[in-house]
Amino acid sequence: MRPEAARRVARAAPAAPLLAVTLLAGCGGGSAVSDLGTVVEGAKGATVAVELGAGRRFSLAVPDDPKAGDQWTLVAVPDPLVASYISKEHPHDRDGTSYFVFNTKRPGQTRIRLYDCWRCGGATTPPTGESQRLSGEAVFELTVR
């Protein structure tokens, strides 16, 4: 782990439990971030409300199978006054899920959109009708108190 990442992990505070949120202790070997914080699950076509206090680590989790063609990306960073993006993680011990890791900052609201471009092969636009039908967004409405 890089020294600056270790300092960020050392400062991360445990998150308060939320409805439909699972607290995970950390991620497996090979991951750049050792603390996923509060994990909030989402999926294509779903909008999930997330409420956390300031100064909390959290991850947005989406089902991900790169072998089947999934390619999740962060559409745009959230309002930097409300939350900061850290990294995308795909821990080896949690196959089938990608985690987009963030820290909350100040009270406020922001929308975080993740996009799965299914079988796009590195492109950002679905190349076929099937790819277009199976691509989609997971939306997270974040409120920091």
Backbone as JSON Lines, residues from 0, in Angstrom:
{"i":0,"aa":"M","n":[0.85,-1.18,0.0],"ca":[0.0,0.0,0.0],"c":[0.89,1.23,0.0]}
{"i":1,"aa":"R","n":[0.53,2.2,-0.83],"ca":[1.29,3.45,-0.88],"c":[1.12,4.2,0.42]}
{"i":2,"aa":"P","n":[2.15,4.98,0.85],"ca":[2.07,5.7,2.13],"c":[0.88,6.63,2.21]}
{"i":3,"aa":"E","n":[0.55,7.36,1.1],"ca":[-0.58,8.29,1.18],"c":[-1.9,7.54,1.32]}
{"i":4,"aa":"A","n":[-2.0,6.33,0.73],"ca":[-3.21,5.52,0.89],"c":[-3.31,5.03,2.32]}
{"i":5,"aa":"A","n":[-2.18,4.68,2.92],"ca":[-2.2,4.21,4.31],"c":[-2.68,5.32,5.24]}
{"i":6,"aa":"R","n":[-2.28,6.56,4.97],"ca":[-2.74,7.68,5.81],"c":[-4.23,7.87,5.66]}
{"i":7,"aa":"R","n":[-4.76,7.75,4.42],"ca":[-6.21,7.91,4.21],"c":[-6.96,6.81,4.95]}
{"i":8,"aa":"V","n":[-6.47,5.58,4.9],"ca":[-7.13,4.48,5.59],"c":[-7.1,4.72,7.09]}
{"i":9,"aa":"A","n":[-5.97,5.2,7.62],"ca":[-5.85,5.42,9.06],"c":[-6.84,6.47,9.54]}
{"i":10,"aa":"R","n":[-7.19,7.45,8.68],"ca":[-8.11,8.51,9.07],"c":[-9.57,8.12,8.87]}
{"i":11,"aa":"A","n":[-9.85,7.05,8.16],"ca":[-11.24,6.67,7.87],"c":[-11.95,6.26,9.16]}
{"i":12,"aa":"A","n":[-13.12,6.84,9.37],"ca":[-13.91,6.52,10.57],"c":[-14.95,5.47,10.22]}
{"i":13,"aa":"P","n":[-15.34,4.63,11.17],"ca":[-16.38,3.65,10.88],"c":[-17.69,4.37,10.58]}
{"i":14,"aa":"A","n":[-18.44,3.87,9.62],"ca":[-19.68,4.51,9.19],"c":[-20.87,4.0,9.98]}
{"i":15,"aa":"A","n":[-21.86,4.86,10.14],"ca":[-23.09,4.49,10.83],"c":[-23.91,3.58,9.93]}
{"i":16,"aa":"P","n":[-24.57,2.59,10.51],"ca":[-25.37,1.7,9.68],"c":[-26.56,2.44,9.08]}
{"i":17,"aa":"L","n":[-26.94,2.06,7.86],"ca":[-28.07,2.64,7.17],"c":[-28.98,1.51,6.68]}
{"i":18,"aa":"L","n":[-30.2,1.86,6.39],"ca":[-31.14,0.92,5.8],"c":[-30.6,0.48,4.46]}
{"i":19,"aa":"A","n":[-30.6,-0.82,4.21],"ca":[-30.16,-1.41,2.95],"c":[-28.68,-1.18,2.68]}
{"i":20,"aa":"V","n":[-27.89,-1.03,3.72],"ca":[-26.45,-0.83,3.58],"c":[-25.75,-1.88,4.41]}
{"i":21,"aa":"T","n":[-24.72,-2.46,3.85],"ca":[-23.96,-3.48,4.54],"c":[-22.59,-2.94,4.9]}
{"i":22,"aa":"L","n":[-22.15,-3.14,6.14],"ca":[-20.83,-2.7,6.55],"c":[-19.86,-3.85,6.33]}
{"i":23,"aa":"L","n":[-18.81,-3.59,5.56],"ca":[-17.79,-4.59,5.3],"c":[-16.48,-4.14,5.93]}
{"i":24,"aa":"A","n":[-15.72,-5.07,6.42],"ca":[-14.49,-4.75,7.13],"c":[-13.37,-4.29,6.22]}
{"i":25,"aa":"G","n":[-13.28,-4.8,5.02],"ca":[-12.19,-4.41,4.13],"c":[-12.21,-5.25,2.9]}
{"i":26,"aa":"C","n":[-11.16,-5.12,2.08],"ca":[-11.13,-5.87,0.85],"c":[-9.9,-6.76,0.81]}
{"i":27,"aa":"G","n":[-9.87,-7.63,-0.16],"ca":[-8.86,-8.67,-0.22],"c":[-7.55,-8.22,-0.81]}
{"i":28,"aa":"G","n":[-6.62,-9.17,-0.89],"ca":[-5.3,-8.91,-1.42],"c":[-5.35,-8.4,-2.84]}
{"i":29,"aa":"G","n":[-4.41,-7.56,-3.2],"ca":[-4.33,-7.02,-4.53],"c":[-5.14,-5.75,-4.72]}
{"i":30,"aa":"S","n":[-5.87,-5.36,-3.72],"ca":[-6.69,-4.17,-3.8],"c":[-5.89,-2.96,-3.33]}
{"i":31,"aa":"A","n":[-6.12,-1.81,-3.95],"ca":[-5.38,-0.61,-3.57],"c":[-5.92,-0.01,-2.28]}
{"i":32,"aa":"V","n":[-7.2,-0.23,-1.99],"ca":[-7.84,0.32,-0.8],"c":[-8.16,-0.83,0.14]}
{"i":33,"aa":"S","n":[-7.74,-0.72,1.4],"ca":[-7.98,-1.82,2.34],"c":[-9.25,-1.62,3.16]}
{"i":34,"aa":"D","n":[-9.93,-0.48,3.02],"ca":[-11.16,-0.22,3.77],"c":[-12.22,0.3,2.81]}
{"i":35,"aa":"L","n":[-13.22,-0.53,2.53],"ca":[-14.31,-0.12,1.65],"c":[-15.32,0.75,2.39]}
{"i":36,"aa":"G","n":[-15.28,0.78,3.7],"ca":[-16.23,1.57,4.48],"c":[-17.62,0.97,4.4]}
{"i":37,"aa":"T","n":[-18.62,1.83,4.43],"ca":[-20.01,1.39,4.29],"c":[-20.26,1.07,2.82]}
{"i":38,"aa":"V","n":[-20.73,-0.13,2.56],"ca":[-20.97,-0.56,1.18],"c":[-22.46,-0.42,0.87]}
{"i":39,"aa":"V","n":[-22.75,0.3,-0.21],"ca":[-24.12,0.52,-0.66],"c":[-24.27,-0.19,-2.0]}
{"i":40,"aa":"E","n":[-25.22,-1.11,-2.07],"ca":[-25.4,-1.89,-3.28],"c":[-26.36,-1.2,-4.24]}
{"i":41,"aa":"G","n":[-26.01,-1.26,-5.52],"ca":[-26.84,-0.7,-6.57],"c":[-26.88,-1.65,-7.75]}
{"i":42,"aa":"A","n":[-27.63,-1.3,-8.77],"ca":[-27.75,-2.14,-9.96],"c":[-28.22,-1.29,-11.13]}
{"i":43,"aa":"K","n":[-28.01,-1.81,-12.34],"ca":[-28.48,-1.12,-13.54],"c":[-29.97,-0.84,-13.42]}
{"i":44,"aa":"G","n":[-30.36,0.37,-13.72],"ca":[-31.76,0.74,-13.71],"c":[-32.31,1.13,-12.36]}
{"i":45,"aa":"A","n":[-31.49,1.1,-11.32],"ca":[-31.94,1.42,-9.97],"c":[-31.38,2.75,-9.5]}
{"i":46,"aa":"T","n":[-32.17,3.43,-8.66],"ca":[-31.71,4.64,-7.97],"c":[-31.76,4.35,-6.48]}
{"i":47,"aa":"V","n":[-30.65,4.57,-5.8],"ca":[-30.53,4.26,-4.38],"c":[-30.23,5.54,-3.61]}
{"i":48,"aa":"A","n":[-31.0,5.78,-2.55],"ca":[-30.74,6.92,-1.66],"c":[-29.71,6.51,-0.63]}
{"i":49,"aa":"V","n":[-28.72,7.36,-0.41],"ca":[-27.64,7.1,0.54],"c":[-27.55,8.3,1.47]}
{"i":50,"aa":"E","n":[-27.54,8.04,2.78],"ca":[-27.38,9.12,3.75],"c":[-26.26,8.75,4.71]}
{"i":51,"aa":"L","n":[-25.27,9.62,4.81],"ca":[-24.11,9.39,5.66],"c":[-23.7,10.69,6.34]}
{"i":52,"aa":"G","n":[-22.95,10.56,7.42],"ca":[-22.37,11.73,8.07],"c":[-21.11,12.17,7.34]}
{"i":53,"aa":"A","n":[-20.66,13.35,7.65],"ca":[-19.43,13.88,7.05],"c":[-18.23,13.09,7.56]}
{"i":54,"aa":"G","n":[-17.2,12.99,6.73],"ca":[-15.97,12.31,7.11],"c":[-16.06,10.79,7.11]}
{"i":55,"aa":"R","n":[-16.92,10.23,6.3],"ca":[-17.12,8.76,6.26],"c":[-16.62,8.18,4.95]}
{"i":56,"aa":"R","n":[-16.04,7.0,5.02],"ca":[-15.64,6.23,3.85],"c":[-16.85,5.41,3.43]}
{"i":57,"aa":"F","n":[-17.12,5.35,2.11],"ca":[-18.2,4.49,1.62],"c":[-17.86,4.01,0.22]}
{"i":58,"aa":"S","n":[-18.5,2.91,-0.16],"ca":[-18.31,2.33,-1.49],"c":[-19.66,2.06,-2.13]}
{"i":59,"aa":"L","n":[-19.73,2.31,-3.41],"ca":[-20.9,1.97,-4.19],"c":[-20.58,0.68,-4.92]}
{"i":60,"aa":"A","n":[-21.37,-0.36,-4.66],"ca":[-21.1,-1.69,-5.2],"c":[-22.09,-2.02,-6.31]}
{"i":61,"aa":"V","n":[-21.56,-2.54,-7.42],"ca":[-22.4,-2.96,-8.53],"c":[-21.96,-4.35,-8.99]}
{"i":62,"aa":"P","n":[-22.95,-5.2,-9.38],"ca":[-22.6,-6.52,-9.89],"c":[-21.77,-6.37,-11.16]}
{"i":63,"aa":"D","n":[-20.66,-7.07,-11.23],"ca":[-19.72,-6.88,-12.33],"c":[-19.13,-8.2,-12.76]}
{"i":64,"aa":"D","n":[-19.3,-8.53,-14.03],"ca":[-18.7,-9.74,-14.59],"c":[-18.01,-9.36,-15.9]}
{"i":65,"aa":"P","n":[-16.74,-8.93,-15.82],"ca":[-16.04,-8.51,-17.02],"c":[-16.0,-9.59,-18.1]}
{"i":66,"aa":"K","n":[-15.96,-10.86,-17.71],"ca":[-15.92,-11.95,-18.69],"c":[-17.21,-12.0,-19.5]}
{"i":67,"aa":"A","n":[-18.32,-11.59,-18.9],"ca":[-19.6,-11.56,-19.61],"c":[-19.77,-10.28,-20.42]}
{"i":68,"aa":"G","n":[-18.94,-9.28,-20.14],"ca":[-18.99,-8.05,-20.92],"c":[-19.24,-6.79,-20.12]}
{"i":69,"aa":"D","n":[-19.41,-6.9,-18.8],"ca":[-19.64,-5.7,-17.99],"c":[-18.39,-4.81,-17.99]}
{"i":70,"aa":"Q","n":[-18.62,-3.5,-18.03],"ca":[-17.54,-2.51,-17.99],"c":[-18.07,-1.27,-17.29]}
{"i":71,"aa":"W","n":[-18.03,-1.27,-15.94],"ca":[-18.56,-0.16,-15.15],"c":[-17.58,0.99,-15.08]}
{"i":72,"aa":"T","n":[-18.11,2.21,-15.21],"ca":[-17.3,3.42,-15.08],"c":[-18.08,4.46,-14.28]}
{"i":73,"aa":"L","n":[-17.34,5.38,-13.69],"ca":[-17.93,6.53,-13.02],"c":[-18.23,7.56,-14.1]}
{"i":74,"aa":"V","n":[-19.51,7.94,-14.26],"ca":[-19.9,8.86,-15.32],"c":[-19.3,10.24,-15.1]}
{"i":75,"aa":"A","n":[-19.42,10.76,-13.88],"ca":[-18.84,12.06,-13.54],"c":[-18.6,12.07,-12.03]}
{"i":76,"aa":"V","n":[-17.53,12.72,-11.62],"ca":[-17.25,12.78,-10.19],"c":[-18.36,13.57,-9.49]}
{"i":77,"aa":"P","n":[-18.65,13.22,-8.23],"ca":[-19.68,13.97,-7.5],"c":[-19.19,15.36,-7.14]}
{"i":78,"aa":"D","n":[-20.09,16.18,-6.63],"ca":[-19.73,17.52,-6.15],"c":[-18.57,17.36,-5.16]}
{"i":79,"aa":"P","n":[-17.4,17.93,-5.45],"ca":[-16.23,17.73,-4.6],"c":[-16.36,18.33,-3.2]}
{"i":80,"aa":"L","n":[-17.32,19.21,-2.99],"ca":[-17.56,19.74,-1.65],"c":[-18.32,18.75,-0.78]}
{"i":81,"aa":"V","n":[-19.01,17.8,-1.43],"ca":[-19.85,16.83,-0.72],"c":[-19.15,15.48,-0.57]}
{"i":82,"aa":"A","n":[-18.47,15.01,-1.63],"ca":[-17.8,13.71,-1.59],"c":[-16.63,13.69,-2.55]}
{"i":83,"aa":"S","n":[-15.6,12.93,-2.21],"ca":[-14.44,12.8,-3.09],"c":[-14.28,11.34,-3.51]}
{"i":84,"aa":"Y","n":[-13.97,11.15,-4.78],"ca":[-13.75,9.83,-5.36],"c":[-12.33,9.38,-5.04]}
{"i":85,"aa":"I","n":[-12.2,8.12,-4.61],"ca":[-10.88,7.57,-4.29],"c":[-10.41,6.61,-5.38]}
{"i":86,"aa":"S","n":[-11.21,5.55,-5.63],"ca":[-10.78,4.56,-6.61],"c":[-11.89,3.57,-6.93]}
{"i":87,"aa":"K","n":[-11.65,2.81,-7.99],"ca":[-12.51,1.67,-8.32],"c":[-11.75,0.42,-7.89]}
{"i":88,"aa":"E","n":[-12.44,-0.45,-7.17],"ca":[-11.81,-1.67,-6.66],"c":[-12.58,-2.89,-7.14]}
{"i":89,"aa":"H","n":[-11.85,-3.95,-7.41],"ca":[-12.44,-5.24,-7.76],"c":[-11.67,-6.31,-6.98]}
{"i":90,"aa":"P","n":[-11.93,-6.4,-5.66],"ca":[-11.16,-7.31,-4.81],"c":[-11.26,-8.76,-5.29]}
{"i":91,"aa":"H","n":[-10.14,-9.45,-5.26],"ca":[-10.08,-10.84,-5.71],"c":[-10.97,-11.76,-4.88]}
{"i":92,"aa":"D","n":[-11.15,-11.45,-3.59],"ca":[-11.95,-12.33,-2.74],"c":[-13.44,-12.02,-2.83]}
{"i":93,"aa":"R","n":[-13.83,-11.07,-3.67],"ca":[-15.24,-10.72,-3.84],"c":[-15.57,-10.66,-5.32]}
{"i":94,"aa":"D","n":[-15.3,-11.75,-6.03],"ca":[-15.56,-11.78,-7.48],"c":[-17.01,-11.45,-7.75]}
{"i":95,"aa":"G","n":[-17.22,-10.79,-8.87],"ca":[-18.57,-10.46,-9.29],"c":[-19.07,-9.12,-8.82]}
{"i":96,"aa":"T","n":[-18.22,-8.32,-8.17],"ca":[-18.64,-6.99,-7.7],"c":[-17.5,-6.0,-7.89]}
{"i":97,"aa":"S","n":[-17.87,-4.81,-8.39],"ca":[-16.92,-3.69,-8.42],"c":[-17.37,-2.69,-7.38]}
{"i":98,"aa":"Y","n":[-16.39,-2.05,-6.74],"ca":[-16.65,-1.07,-5.69],"c":[-16.04,0.26,-6.1]}
{"i":99,"aa":"F","n":[-16.84,1.32,-6.08],"ca":[-16.37,2.66,-6.33],"c":[-16.29,3.33,-4.96]}
{"i":100,"aa":"V","n":[-15.07,3.65,-4.52],"ca":[-14.8,4.08,-3.16],"c":[-14.74,5.61,-3.09]}
{"i":101,"aa":"F","n":[-15.4,6.17,-2.05],"ca":[-15.49,7.61,-1.86],"c":[-15.3,7.95,-0.39]}
{"i":102,"aa":"N","n":[-15.07,9.22,-0.12],"ca":[-15.13,9.79,1.23],"c":[-16.15,10.92,1.21]}
{"i":103,"aa":"T","n":[-16.98,11.0,2.25],"ca":[-17.88,12.15,2.36],"c":[-17.08,13.33,2.88]}
{"i":104,"aa":"K","n":[-17.51,14.52,2.53],"ca":[-16.82,15.75,2.93],"c":[-17.74,16.58,3.84]}
{"i":105,"aa":"R","n":[-18.44,17.51,3.24],"ca":[-19.31,18.43,3.98],"c":[-20.78,18.08,3.74]}
{"i":106,"aa":"P","n":[-21.66,18.58,4.62],"ca":[-23.1,18.37,4.39],"c":[-23.53,18.93,3.03]}
{"i":107,"aa":"G","n":[-24.4,18.19,2.38],"ca":[-24.93,18.58,1.08],"c":[-25.48,17.38,0.36]}
{"i":108,"aa":"Q","n":[-25.88,17.59,-0.88],"ca":[-26.43,16.52,-1.7],"c":[-25.73,16.49,-3.04]}
{"i":109,"aa":"T","n":[-25.57,15.28,-3.57],"ca":[-24.99,15.11,-4.9],"c":[-25.49,13.8,-5.47]}
{"i":110,"aa":"R","n":[-25.45,13.7,-6.76],"ca":[-25.85,12.48,-7.47],"c":[-24.6,11.83,-8.04]}
{"i":111,"aa":"I","n":[-24.48,10.52,-7.84],"ca":[-23.36,9.76,-8.4],"c":[-23.95,8.76,-9.37]}
{"i":112,"aa":"R","n":[-23.43,8.79,-10.61],"ca":[-23.93,7.89,-11.65],"c":[-22.8,6.97,-12.11]}
{"i":113,"aa":"L","n":[-23.1,5.68,-12.09],"ca":[-22.18,4.68,-12.61],"c":[-22.81,4.09,-13.86]}
{"i":114,"aa":"Y","n":[-22.0,3.82,-14.87],"ca":[-22.52,3.32,-16.14],"c":[-21.84,2.02,-16.51]}
{"i":115,"aa":"D","n":[-22.64,1.03,-16.89],"ca":[-22.13,-0.25,-17.37],"c":[-22.35,-0.3,-18.88]}
{"i":116,"aa":"C","n":[-21.27,-0.17,-19.62],"ca":[-21.32,-0.29,-21.08],"c":[-21.06,-1.76,-21.4]}
{"i":117,"aa":"W","n":[-22.13,-2.52,-21.63],"ca":[-22.05,-3.96,-21.78],"c":[-21.48,-4.33,-23.14]}
{"i":118,"aa":"R","n":[-20.4,-5.09,-23.1],"ca":[-19.68,-5.57,-24.29],"c":[-19.3,-4.44,-25.24]}
{"i":119,"aa":"C","n":[-18.78,-3.38,-24.66],"ca":[-18.34,-2.23,-25.46],"c":[-16.87,-2.32,-25.84]}
{"i":120,"aa":"G","n":[-16.13,-3.24,-25.23],"ca":[-14.74,-3.46,-25.59],"c":[-13.86,-2.23,-25.47]}
{"i":121,"aa":"G","n":[-14.04,-1.45,-24.41],"ca":[-13.23,-0.26,-24.19],"c":[-13.87,1.01,-24.73]}
{"i":122,"aa":"A","n":[-14.88,0.89,-25.57],"ca":[-15.59,2.07,-26.08],"c":[-16.55,2.58,-25.0]}
{"i":123,"aa":"T","n":[-17.05,3.78,-25.17],"ca":[-18.01,4.33,-24.21],"c":[-19.44,4.32,-24.74]}
{"i":124,"aa":"T","n":[-19.6,3.9,-25.99],"ca":[-20.92,3.82,-26.6],"c":[-21.18,2.38,-27.01]}
{"i":125,"aa":"P","n":[-22.35,1.84,-26.67],"ca":[-22.66,0.46,-27.06],"c":[-22.6,0.29,-28.58]}
{"i":126,"aa":"P","n":[-21.85,-0.72,-29.06],"ca":[-21.66,-0.89,-30.5],"c":[-22.82,-1.59,-31.22]}
{"i":127,"aa":"T","n":[-23.66,-2.3,-30.48],"ca":[-24.75,-3.05,-31.12],"c":[-26.06,-2.79,-30.38]}
{"i":128,"aa":"G","n":[-27.15,-3.19,-30.99],"ca":[-28.46,-3.06,-30.33],"c":[-28.53,-3.86,-29.05]}
{"i":129,"aa":"E","n":[-27.97,-5.07,-29.06],"ca":[-27.96,-5.91,-27.85],"c":[-27.16,-5.23,-26.75]}
{"i":130,"aa":"S","n":[-26.0,-4.68,-27.11],"ca":[-25.16,-3.99,-26.13],"c":[-25.9,-2.78,-25.57]}
{"i":131,"aa":"Q","n":[-26.61,-2.06,-26.4],"ca":[-27.37,-0.9,-25.95],"c":[-28.47,-1.3,-24.98]}
{"i":132,"aa":"R","n":[-29.17,-2.4,-25.26],"ca":[-30.26,-2.88,-24.38],"c":[-29.73,-3.34,-23.02]}
{"i":133,"aa":"L","n":[-28.52,-3.92,-23.0],"ca":[-27.99,-4.48,-21.76],"c":[-27.06,-3.52,-21.01]}
{"i":134,"aa":"S","n":[-26.82,-2.35,-21.56],"ca":[-26.04,-1.32,-20.87],"c":[-27.0,-0.5,-20.01]}
{"i":135,"aa":"G","n":[-26.48,0.2,-19.03],"ca":[-27.35,1.05,-18.22],"c":[-26.63,1.66,-17.04]}
{"i":136,"aa":"E","n":[-27.36,2.54,-16.34],"ca":[-26.8,3.27,-15.21],"c":[-27.34,2.77,-13.87]}
{"i":137,"aa":"A","n":[-26.51,2.89,-12.87],"ca":[-26.9,2.76,-11.47],"c":[-26.72,4.15,-10.89]}
{"i":138,"aa":"V","n":[-27.76,4.69,-10.26],"ca":[-27.74,6.06,-9.74],"c":[-27.81,6.03,-8.22]}
{"i":139,"aa":"F","n":[-26.99,6.86,-7.59],"ca":[-26.95,6.97,-6.14],"c":[-27.16,8.43,-5.77]}
{"i":140,"aa":"E","n":[-28.2,8.69,-4.99],"ca":[-28.51,10.05,-4.51],"c":[-27.9,10.17,-3.11]}
{"i":141,"aa":"L","n":[-26.79,10.86,-2.98],"ca":[-26.06,10.96,-1.72],"c":[-26.44,12.22,-0.96]}
{"i":142,"aa":"T","n":[-26.79,12.04,0.3],"ca":[-27.0,13.16,1.22],"c":[-26.0,13.01,2.36]}
{"i":143,"aa":"V","n":[-25.2,14.05,2.56],"ca":[-24.25,14.07,3.66],"c":[-24.82,15.01,4.72]}
{"i":144,"aa":"R","n":[-24.96,14.49,5.94],"ca":[-25.51,15.27,7.06],"c":[-24.41,15.82,7.94]}
